[in-house]
Amino acid sequence: MAILELSRISKNFGAIRALTDVSLTLNAGEVVGLMGDNGAGKSTLVKIIAGNYPPSSGTMTMLGRPVHFHKPSDARREGIEIVYQDLALCDNLTAAENVFLGRELMRGFGPVRWIDYPTMFQRAGELFAELKSETRPRDLVRRMSGGQRQAVAIARTRLSDPKVVLMDEPTAAISVRQVAEVLSLIRRLREHGIAVILISHRMPDVFAVADRVVVLRRGEKVADKAIAHSSPEEVTGLITGALMAA
Amino acid sequence: MEVSLEQAIDKRVHHHWFSWLVGQQTFWVSMAAVVAFVALTLASDVFATQQNLFNVARNFAFVAIIAIGMTAVIVTGGIDLSVGAVLVLSGMVIGMTMNAGMSIWLAVPLALGAALAVGAFNGVLIAYVGVPPFVVTLGMLSIARSLAMVLSNNRMVYSFGPDQPALLALGGGFMELALPLVDPIRIPNPLVFLLVVLALASLAFRWTRWGRYLFAIGGNERAAIVTGVPVKVMKVSVYMVSALCAGIAGILEVGWLGTITTGLGQGMELTVIAASVIGGANLSGGIGTALGAVIGAALIEVIRNSLTLLGISTFWQGTFVGSFIVIAVLFDRLRSRNTNE
């Protein structure tokens, strides 16, 4: 059964139609590359899945059950996690504190409770090890490389055992070596049976890691096919409109 | 090279406690305070007397209590310019109500309640309406002092009803600390309150969600929002804490002075902010400690006191304090440049 199923999702902002009848099925352990030009509706679609705003029409189901998100925490509760383009990290906090931000582990007796740093460091260390990242839980994020920051942001999504991870342009602003690191992080997520939506402009990254590519153009889905049966040339044509559909 | 999990977890940014220590602005400011202390002890016969130290300790306690609250605000990336006005408002509420014969047990909660109400008002405008903290608290600086004037008709209040001795003891009294071999040390009550506030704030900053969220908001407010930190509630609470600290200091200061006029605490916000900044709080948010604020306040008071004792015109005070602010921030800038490269 599909983990996440979008059916005929549309979104209007006043007179502007940002999305028209977009349907999308996402299975466990699948990486879907979501591509499209600026203004094609990628971020609108992502924000609907993430619960930032509801669709104007259409339905969403998770594991066959209809879901309605009114705020991001609703989506999070259903197991949808987001890695934001800017990663949403606090530079002045440690890696472990960032991983647990908003979900700190507490310990204590009765009403007297305090933050359980040892367990947080331990758990964050395990997550980084699982992601095969060299990130250290006690390091300040300020001192980290782009790849390590990505690991922190991704480790954060792993905390809650998510079903779906949305990644917004994770490779947009980092070095080549770090891109390879991030792509392997995405493969780790897939190994854990997590469905990943990878929003990206970078064709090589999508073709390196995704199983399927979905192309949006002017708010409509113009392609949804296996990477194996597509090519960068075809996808470029679909994005720009040189090819009408595939 | 393969690094085991345990090694990775145990590995710290700072390899040695000493290198960690010298990296702290609080450490250097403490050193400056100690050097000033020793130099003054040698330069002046009066400085190290118990009476003078008693006065220094009491005087800086008022600023230091407020500076702890201010540091919490600054850590979130905000600023609270209304603390001096809240101090006089709280002082005037306790003064007027006790002058009218009210028990201190009612007057203190009323005064603190007035301070908290001002803080809540600041916080709601900042967090929910989105007015910049500088503007809101600048307005409140004017409003709260004006309310204190309205409340007292701008009179001086010097009689505090049946509970007057209790109020005077609260702010002007002291605790005796018996030590072996030396005379008992008298600790002024404001200093006792300061130590309690310092301990609570230090624990809260490090060990509670509330404290960590202050730092998260100051570090990256958007990140705090998307990770589910209740940013708006946090902001209201931090301005209430700042106002509460000012309210406590107001009550203590009235008790010490035995009188209150509406001029009390005028311009104090700048000294308080100076204490926080000298103590390592970063005005762009995300960095600051309660202990640093206290040491910053102590350093300012030691400078002030020493100028008086050494017979230097007090007009120089601003130059010294101002230089310290600039030097402290400059030092921090140089240090962070070194560690980033």
Interface residues (C-beta under 8 A of the other chain):
Chain A: P72 S73 R76 I82 Y84 D86 L87 A88 L89 C90 D91 N92 L93 E97 N98 L101 G102 R103 E104 M106 W114 I115 F121 Q122 G125 E126 F128 A129 E134 R136 P137 R138 D139 L140 R142 R143 R156
Chain B: V3 L5 A8 I9 K11 R12 V13 L203 R206 W207 T208 R209 R212 F215 A216 G218 G219 N220 R222 A223 A224 V226 T227 G228 V229 G286 I287 T339 N340
